[in-house]
Each structure stands twice: as C-alpha cells, then as structure tokens.
Amino acid sequence: NVYCPMVDSDNPDQERMTYKLRFYQALQKRCAALHEAGKLLVVVGDLNCSREAIDSAYVKECPSLLTASSPARQWLQQFAVSHPDLEPSTAPGSTSVQLIDVFRHLHPTEEKAYTCWSTLTGARKTNYGTRIDYILVSPALAPHVRRSEVWQEVEGSDHCPVFAEISLSVAAAERPPSLCSCFFSEGKQTTLSAFFSKQQRSRAAAAGEQRVTPSVGAGGSARGQKRRSSAAADVPAKAKKKSAQSSAKGYTLLSMFQKKAQTEGPRSEEADERQESKEGSTQEGVSRAAG
C-alpha cells in the first residue's frame, strides 16, 4: 500500500520531480526483489499519475501531455501494463518487473473511470478528473482477478475507492510471525513505546524461537557463553549490582520525557525543628499583614 509523491502540474518543480522519480525507482526495485524471491505482488495506492490518455480528462484535451512533458507517466507505462499477453512481463532474475493494472486488464476501453477530482473547481460534479489510484498485481495473479471497479459514488475526499476481487485459495502459515498480535498480553493495550524497549523473551519463545542453554563441561567451564574480559572482572560487585538493577528496569521512549521522582531520606529532629520554626515565622508575618 503506497502513496507516491505529487508534483503540481501547473507549477512543476524540478527538484520535486527528481524526488518523485527516485521514489518510483525505489518502489520498482522493491517489487523486483520480491518478484525475484518468488513472491506474488499486489500493489495498491495513489501513484499520483495517470497512465494513458483514457485515464485523464486533461490529457484527452491535450494529447501532447501524454509522454512529452511527463517522465512520471513514461515510468508508469513501463511499470504497469494492461495485459500480460500484449506486453510481456519481466522474468525472474532481472533487475526490473512489470505489474498488471487490473482495472484496465478487465475494462480496456472504459472511459471516464476517474478516481480523483479537483476540489477547487468542483470537478467531481462533471466528472472531470484523472485515474491515479491503482490495484496492480503480478502477471501470475491476473487470471484470478474476477472483478475490478471504481466506486465513484462513494464520497468523503477528493479520491474515491477502487475495488478488485481476486479468487485465491490461501494456505495457512506454519506459525505466525513473532510480532503477531496473538503473542501480545491479553487485556493490556500495547503502546508504541513498547517496541523501542527491551522485551521479555516469552513472546519470541511462543513464536517458536529456541534459547541456547549453556552446558558445563568436564573442566567446570560453561560452554555457549562469552568469555568474560579482564576489564569486566575488575568491576566492583556493588557497581555490578547497580548496573544489573538499571538494566532490569529498562528504558522506554516515554520515560525520556518524564521527570525523575526525587527520593527523600529520613529527616532528623533538628531538620523538623527548623521546618516548624520557618512555618511559625511565616504564619506570624501573615497575621501582622492582616492587622
């Protein structure tokens, strides 16, 4: 699920366009790496670019905008294709990959299927917009796409939802990933700061990880443990205990912004007398001021 950077077509910024193209390249490299690893891809989101003249009311009025002044559109035309048979996909092992635009795959000639309109001009009322929201899939998934629609009747923003139905049989994984919510403590909401602090190994153990238990050899030395350095051996026992207590507490992102509580030791009788004398002087000053 991605959102690609936008460049204002009325006031194009070259630096912004360079940033947008670099984002496109990063997206394509990521898809190529997953494709090479044997993964099936489904990319959804706002790519902020219309692919063909049929996908933009602006381009239909000015066909020269199709490729002449839009390097972003040139990239999109080679990244997202309408049919795997008409435009061959990239084979595994290559440095690039092509995905299938599922809407154009099923509706190659449908016009005015726009997904975004200008709110400044109220262009949605006349359906004068662009199709820049896509669902792209790997070529191997294209035969399994049953439906793809643009829900222009659903309001709520300057975009509308896009929909696709893919018929697949899903095989269950052998075990959930370690960060799956099923490993979180029940009845306690997990905070964002918890992901930045040291956690107990119970969650990782539940995910199937195994601990390395050190064994004692014939000579009485523990195998599987790191050898203690001479510098660690010279640390006093009191300092070691204090360090162990500090590490056991752990630090969270939230604790960095909290004030540390100040601990007070036992107060002596002399300190109590000074405090009582100070409070009595203050009370006497208040009485005089009131008189």
Helices and strands as residue ranges (DSSP letters): E 2-3, H 14-36, E 42-46, G 53-55, H 57-61, G 63-65, H 71-79, E 80-81, E 99-101, H 102-106, E 116-117, E 129-130, E 133-137, G 139-144, E 145-150, E 162-166, G 181-183, G 192-196, H 202-206, E 215-216, E 222-223, H 230-233, H 237-249, G 254-257, H 269-290
